[in-house]
Amino acid sequence: MACESAGDDRAREWLQGLILETITITVVLLACVIASSIVKRAARIPLPVAVVQIAIGALVFQAFGFRVSLSPDVFLLLFVAPLLFLDGWRISKAGLLRDRWTIGAFALGLVVVTVLGAGFFIHWLIPVMPLPVAFALAATLSPTDAVAVSAIAERVPVPARLMHVLEGEALLNDASGLVCLRFAIAAATTGAFSIAAAGGTFLWLVAGGVASGAVVTLVANAAKDWTARQFGEDTGAQILISLLLPFGAYVVADRLGASGILAAATAGIVMSYEELAGRALAGTRIRRAAVWDALQFAGNGVIFVLLGQQLTSVIDQAGQALRQTGRHDGSWLLVYVIAISCALLLIRALWSWAAFRLILSGAGKHGATTGSSHWRVIAATTLAGVRGAVSLSGVMTLPLFLESGASFPTRDLAILLAAGVIVVTLISANIGLPWVLSGLRMPSGTREQRQEDEARCATARAAIAAVERAVQATGKNADDADLFAQAGARLIAHYREQIELRCHTGVGAQRGLQIDDVERKLRLLALAAEREELYRIAGAGHLEEGRVRDLVHEVDLQESRFSVRGSRN
């Protein structure tokens, strides 16, 4: 009994230590993310926040020996899956369907071309690296990173349609890249390769991943909607369900041997259609969006902080990697990284040129294939092919040993080269994209803007009809008729003004839109003054704190409405 008690105590102490270590790691990682945001804002030069986060991750590791060891599968589940879910949730579905052929060409065709072209180039550049291992390295570098693309888009004004293509490519090319990696590893470890088996596995990865994500999301939302109808809606439970969906979809797909990453992205796409059904309460949608915004900020930051730490660990192995190539001069590693990065950019540029030319020619837009704007789009598409966490996680899955028991050839070198390419592509995109896109002028009257104006007009007309019905329904009650008539007239006048601004063309309408923009700025100024006065009243003790909080919340909601509208115009 005493031995059992001592064993229980040791197990309890071990569990408590593990929990404390996990909490400490979480706090340190989030502190690094916060510090990166402060450094980014305080820097005199426009540093991309991702580069700052990588540098802070490396600095913390070097200064304090802080290290987080996560298996690639756990890393993909904890960080990549929820962020891909959110990208799938918020991506434009109309743009995804409209540009499906372009996205397919990049998500599937470009991956295969990259694996073959870059694989042969890497083997030629570094003969000591066997061809199957070179293919495996190229496969890990073939998918672009949705998280990195989203981080760049926050500071670089990427044209909307190009952004739709890049987001769709990043969401869908992981499955094709990972299946190429799987068979490259199989060829390296066993010396065998089957095209039929590769094709079947790819189909299952895609079909199983899409089906798992869709089924998990549909079942969870059906259960959520049924309980909400029967017992009422609880905002906290609704938010928690949305947070668990990407993990559930990933785990189910992974257990079935399908693509968990594709399942998480599909779950996000299906979730967007559930949101469009409008069954959730307004308060739930507002709070859920705020929670996911915070999670996106933290998740993006943690990924790049961990990437900085991993880069430091990989660089520590540079000596061994150099010995694998027969070189002893560290500059050769830089030469290899730059050469591979340039090869990837060249392959992507040629593929972008060919794909856009074929697609535009097929659409009968031959004239659109010439001009500086076309080449700027190709250059932007090329530079936006950023590699990130998915590539690093993929290369970390390279096995340590072959089936014969021998060490996996040039494994350390492959990891080091992949890490270097990630940094080079990230820096190239952050430096090159603003320069490439600076002179790109997009047409002012875009289809999306016209559709938005039409939608605003339709909603304004629906609101006017609803108000008129309400006023007519209360006309029978003489006491309320006058009040409803006056209030209804004021509200209808507001909506008619919106129709005048959005639904007409010409100089007068343009002048009205300018007035609307000035009015938005004045409203934001007035709302800031309201909030400042409420805080002054609270400080003087003239109003109860809870009531002040409610009034400030009302002001914040109005301010968020006008801020969002202004950022989209």
N, C-alpha and C positions, 0 to 999 in steps of 0.2 A: 504493500500500500504506500509506503514511504517513497519507493522508487517511482511509482505511478504519479504521486503528487509532485515529486521533483521534476519528472518529465513534463507534466502539465504546466508547471511554473515556467520551465524553459520555453515551452511552446508559446505560452502567453507573452513572455518577454520578447520572444522573437517576433510575434505578430505585432505587438505594440511598437517595437523598433521599426518594423517595416512600414507601419502606418505613419509614424513620425517622419521617417525618411521620405516617404511619398509626399507628405504635406510640405516638407522643407523644399523638395525639388520643385513642386508646383509653385511655391511662393517665389523661389529664386528665378524661375523661368518667367513668371509674370512680371517680376521686378525688372528683369532685363528688357522685356517688351516695353514697359513704361519708360525706362531710361532711354531706349532707342527713340521713342517718340519725342522726348525732351531734347535729345541731342540733335535730331533731325530739324526741329523747329529753331533751335538755337544756332545751328551751323550757318555760317556766312555764305557757304556755297550750297547749291541745290543738291545735296546728297540724297540719293534714293534711300528710302527707309529700309528696304530689304538689305542693302549693303551695310548700313549702320548696324542692323540686327546681326548680320553675319560677323561683323567685326567685334561686337559686344560679346557674342557667344564665344569667339576665339579668345578674347581678352579674359573673360571670366574663367575659362578653362586653364589658361596659362598662369593667371595670377593666383587662383585658389585651388586648382586641381579639381574643379567641379566637373563631374562627368555623369552623363545619363546614358545608360545602356539599354536600348530598346531593340528588340528584334524587328526586322522589316515589316512583318505581318502586323505586329502590335502598333508600329508607327503608322502604317496605312490605316488601320482601324480607328485609332484614337484621334488622328489629326487630319489625314487626307479625306477620309470618308465623309465626315460632317461638312467639310468645306466644299467638296464636290456636290454633296446634297444641296447645299445652299446655292451653289452656282446653277445647278439644274433647276432649282426652284425659281430663281430669278432671271434665268436666261429668256430671251425673247423666243417664244415658241413659233410665232409667225416667221421670224428671221431664220429659225432652225429649219422649218419646212421649206421656206422660199429658197434658201441656199443649200439645200440638202445635197445636191450633186457636188458643189464646191467643197462642202464639209466632208463628204464621203471621199472625195479625191485626196484630201489632205489627211484624213483620219486613217485611211486604209492604204491608198496607193503610195503616198509619200513615205509611210512607215516602211513598206516593203522595199521601196527604192533606196531609202536611207540605210536599211540593214545591209542590203547587197553592196551598194556603192561605197558606203563608209567602211563596211567590213573588209572589202578587198583593199581599200586604201590604207587602213590601219595595219593590215598584214604586210602590205608592201613597205609601209613606213617603218614598221618594227617587225622585222622578220622573225625575231625570237618568239613573238606572240603567235600561237597556232591560229589557223584560219577560223576554226569553230569558236575560239575565245574572242577573236576579233569580231566575229558576227554577234557574239553575246554582248560585247561592249557596245557595238553599234545599236543593238536592240534596246539596251537600256537608255541610250541617248536619242532614240527615235521619237518617243512621246514628248510633246511639249507639256508644260506644267500649268494647269488652270489657275492654281494659287498665285504663281508668279505673274501670269498674264493679268490677273485681276489687280495685283499689287501695282503693276506698272500703269494700268489704266486709271488708277486713282490720281496720278500726277501728270499723265500725258493725255491730251485730248484726242483719243483715237476715234476716227469716224465710226458712226454707229454700225453700219453694215459690215465693215471690216472687223469690228469687235465681235459681232455675232458669229462670223466665220471662225475667228480665233478661239472664242469660247466653245463653240461647238466642236472644233477640232480637238481642243484640249480635253473635253469631256469624253470623247469617243475613241481617241487614239491609244488610250492606255491598254485596252484589251488586245489590240493588234500588236502593240509593242511587247507586251508581256508574253503573249503566246510565241512570238519570235524568240524571245529570251529563253523560254522554257525549252524549245527544241534546239536552240544553239547550245544550251548547257547539256542536253541529252547527247548531242553529237560529240561534245567535248569529252564527256565522261565515259561514254560507251562506244563512240565511233560509229553509231548507227543513226540514220535519219530516214523518216518516211514522210513523203509529201501528203499521202492520203491520211495518215494519222494526224499530221499537223493541221490539215484542213478540217478534219472532224473535230479536233480539239478546239480549234478557233470557233467553229460554229457553236459548239456547246458553251464555250466561255461567253460568247455574245448572247445567244438565246437564253441560256440559263441565268445569266446576270440580269438581262432585261426582265425576264419573267419573274425572278425572285424579287427585284425591286418593286415591280408593279403590283404583284400579289400582296406582298407585305404591307405596302402603303394603302392599297384598296381595302384590305381586311381591317387594318387598324383604324382607318377613317370611318369605315362603315360601323364598327363597334363604337367609336367615339360619337358619331352622329346619333346612333340609336340611344345611347345612354343620355346624351344631351336632350333629346326629345322627351325621354321618359322622366328624367329626374332633374333637368336643368343643366345649364352649362357652367362648369367651373374653370375659370381662366387659368389657374395654376396647372390643373390637370391637362388642359389643352396644350399649353406650352411644353410641358414635360413629355407628352406624347410626340410632339414634333421633334424634340431633342433626341428621343430614343429611336426614331424611325431609321436614320442612316446606319446606326449600329446594328439594328435588327436585320435590315436588308443585307448588309455586308456579311454578317455571320451566317445567315441562311444560305446565301449564294456560295460562300466559302465552304460550308459543309457539303454542298452539292457539287463541289469541284468547279464552280463557275466563277466569273469575274466579280469579286466583291466591290471593286471600284466602280464598274459599270452598273452594278445593282444600286449603289448609293446615288449615282447620278440619275438613274432612271427613277428612283424613289422621289428625288427632288422634282423631276419633271411632272410626275403624276401628282405630287403634292400641290403644284401650281394650279392644276386643273381643279383640284379639290377646293383650293382657296377661291377660285373664280366662281364656284357654286354659291358663295356668299352665305354659308350656313353659320359661320362663326360670328360672334358678337364683335362690334366695332372695338370695344376695349380689349378684347382678346387679340385682335389683329395688331393693334398699336403696341401692346406690351410684348407680344411675340416677336414682332419686328425688332424692338429694342433689344431683346435678349439675344436674338441671332446676330444683330450688328455687333454687340459686345463679344460674342463668341467668335465671329469672323475676325475681329481685330486681334483678339488674343491668339486664336489659332494660327493665323498668318504669321504673327510675330514669333510664336514659339517654334514654328517650323524653321524659320530662317536662323533663329538663335541656335537650335539644335544642329542645323547645317553648319554653322560656324564652328561649333564644337567638334563635329565630325571631321571637318576639313583639317582642324588642328591635329587630330589623331592620325589622319591619313598622311599629312605632311611629315609627321614624326617617322613614318615608315618609308620616307623618300629614299634613304640610303639603300635599303633592301630592294626597292623597286628599281633603282638605277643599276644595281648589280645584276638584276634579271636581264637587262638589255645589253650588258657588257660595257656600259658607259659609267663614268665616275664623275663627270662634270654635271653639276646640278642644272646648268643652263639648258641641257638637252631635254629635261622634263618640260621646261617652258616652251621649247621648240615643238615638242610633240603636242602639247595642249593647244598651242596656237594653230598648228597645222591641221589638227583634227577639227577644231572649231571652224576654221576657214573652209574646210571640206564640207562640213555640215551646212554652213551658210550658202556655199555654192550650189549644193544639191537642192536646197530649199528654194534658192532664187530661180534656178532653172525650172524646177517643178512648178513654182508659182507662175512664171512666165507662160509655160506651156498650158497649165490648167486654165488660167484666166483667158488666154487666147482662144482655146477651144470652146470654153463656155460662152464667151462673148460672141464668137463667130457662130456658134450654134443658135444663139439668140438673135442673130442678124444685126449685131452692133459692131460692124467692122470698123467704123470710125472711132469707136471708143477704145480701140486697142492702140491708138497712137497718142502722142502728146506727153508732156511732162507729168501730168497727174497720174497717168497709167504707170509710169516708171516709179513714181513716188509710192504708189500703192504696193507695187511689187517689192520695193525696198523696205517698206514698213512691214509687209507680211514676212519678209525674210528675217528682219531683225527681231520681230515679235516671237520667233520660234525659241523661246526661252526654255532651258532645261532647269529642273528644280528637284523638289523632294522625291517625286516619283522615280526619277532617274537614279538618285542616290540610293533610294530604298531597293531599287531593282538590282543595282550592281552589288549591293551588300548581300544579296541572296546567292551569289556565286559560291559553290561548295568549296570546302577546304581540301577535299581529297577526291581523286578519281575512283572508279570502281576497283581498279587494281591496287588501291591503297596508296598510290603515289600522290604527292601534293598537286593541287590544281595549278596548272602552269600559269605564271604571270598574273596571279590573282591580285596581289598588292598593287602591281602596276596598273591593272585595269581600274581598280578603285580610285587610285590617285589621278589617273587621266580623266575619269568621269567627274570627279570633284573639281578638277581644274576647268573642264569644259563648262560646268554649271556656272562657275564664277565668271568666266569670260563671256558667255552668252548673256548672263544677267547684266553685267556692266555694259556690254555692247548695246543692249536694248535700251537701258536707261540713258545712255549718252547719245546713241544714234537716233532713236525714235523722235525725240523733240526736234532735232535738226531736220529729219526727213519730212515730218508732218507740218513743219512751221509754214511752208509755202503752199500747202495743199488746201485749196478753197473748195468747200462743198457747196452744192446748190442750196439756195435759201429755202425755196418752197418744196421741201422734201415730202415724200408720200406720208411718212410717219406724222409730220406736223399737220398735214391736211386731215389725216384720220383723227388726230387728237382734237383739232378744232371742230370737226363734225361730231365727235363724241360729246364734247362740251356743249355744243348747240342742242344735241338730242336730249342730254340730261337737263338742260335748262328748260326746254319745252315740256319735258315730263314733270318737272317741278312746278312750272306754271299751271299745268293742267290739274295737278294734285291740289295746289292751293285754291284754285278756282272752285273745284268740287267741294273742298272743305268750307269755303265761304258760302256757297250756295246751300250746303246742308245746314248751316246754322242760321240761314235767313229766316227760318220759321220762328226762331226765338228772338223777339224784339230786343231783349236786354243785351244779347251777345252779338247781334247782327252788326251794329255800328263798330264795335271793337274789332271783330273779324274783318270787316270791310276795310278799315284803315290799316290794320296790320298786313292784310293780304295785299293791299295796293302797294305798300312799301316793299314787300318782298318780291312781288311780281315786277316792279320797276327795276329792282336789282338784277333779276334774271333776264329781263329784256335788254338791259345794258350789256350783259355778257353775250347775248346773241348778236347784238350790234357789233361788238368787238371781234367776234370769232367767225361770224357767218357771212360777212360781206367783204368785198374786195375794193381796191381803189385807194386813193389818197386818204379819204376820210377814215377808212378802216385802219390804215397804217398809223395815222395820227392817233386813233383810239387806242391801239396797242401800245404806243409810246406813252400815252397818258396812263394806261393800266400799269405799265412797268414803273413809272414814277410813283403812282399811288401805292404799289407794293412796297417800295422803299420807304415811303412815308409811314405806311402801316407798321413796318418793322421798327422804325424809329419810335413811333407812338407806343407800341407794345413794350419796348425796352423801358420807356419812361414809366409806363404803368407798373411794371415789375419792380423798378427801382423805388417807386413810391410805396408799394406794398411792403417792401423790406424796411423802409423807413418807418412806416406805421407799426410794423411788428417790433422793430427795435425800440420804439417809444412805449410799447406795451399798451397800445390803444385797440388792439384786436387780438383775439385768441389765436394761438399758434396754429392749431389745426385748421381753422378757417382761412388763415393766411396761406397755408399750404395748398388748400383747395383752389383759392383764387389764383395763385401763381401757376398752378397746373393748368387752369383754363387759359391763361395768357400764353403758357408754353405751347399748348396745342395749336392756338391760333398762329403763333410765330412759326411753328414747324410747318404748318400748311403753306404759308407764304414763302418760307425759305426753300422748301422743296420745289414749289412752282417756279421760283426764280432760277434755281439751279438747272432746271430742265429747259427753260426758254432759251 
